Amino acid sequence: MTKRPFSNKNLFSNHYLENQIKAAPEWARSDHLAAFVELRKIYEREGAFVGNLSESQLVERFIMRIFGVILPSYEVQAKTESREFPD
């Protein structure tokens, strides 16, 4: 088995991750480094606890903090009265 710099769980093909992603214009940008550093800090601080958190704790302590870095204008979804669609 080949050692790879990523842990792929079949979200993307290995071929894409190893070859094609480097052709994307975003790959050449360097402004993502600051966001990566912040995301790593969040993961290092909260990653060990993720498996033991309730859904609301996970959203508050992990997901919303990540969204705050990568999507600063993100807003929480409004509550709906319908039960036809899962959250």
N, C-alpha and C positions, 0 to 999 in steps of 0.2 A: 504494500500500500504506500502510495506517494504521500509524503508529508507536505501539507499545504498551509499557506499563511492565513487560512480561514477555516471555520467550521461550518460547512454547508449542510443544511438540513433540507435540501431539495427545494428551497425557495427559488433559487436560480440554478441554471446548469453550471457545472464546473467549467465547461468551455467558456461560457460568458464571463465568469469570474476570473479565469486565468488569462483570457485573451482579449475579448471584445470590450470589456469595461474600460480598458486603458485608452481606447479610441474615443471615449465620450469626452466632450469639451470640459465637463466638470472635473475630470481627472487631473487636468493641467492647472486648475486653479489652486491657489495656496491659501485663500481666505477661510478655508474650512478647518484649518489647524486649530484656531482658537476655539471653535465649537467642539472639535474632537477632544481637546484638553478638558473643557467643561463637562462633556458627557462622561469622560473617564473618571473625573472627580465624583460625579453623581453615582456612577456604578461602583466605584471603590467604597463609597460611604454607605450605599444602600443595598448593593448586590447580594450580600450575605443574608439579608433579611427577606428578600423578595418571596422566597418560597413559603414563608410563614405569615405573610400579610393577607388580610382580607381584601376583597376586590376594591373597596373604597380606600383602604390604606395604600394599596398598590398604586391606585390612580393618583392619590395625593402625594405620596412620598417618592414615587418613581416616575410615572408616566407624565404627570403635569410638569415636573421639573425638566424632563427631557424636552417636552414640547416648548417650554419656556426658552430653551436654548435654540432649538431648530425651527420653531414656528412662534416667534415672539408675539404675533398678533392672534394666536389661537384663542378661541373662546369656548367655554364649556357648552355642550349641547343643551338646549332648552328641554325641559321635561315635557313629555307628551302624555296625553291622557289615554291614548290607544295602547292596547295590549297585543295588537296584531304583529308588531315587529319587535324582535329582541333587541336589547341594547348592545 
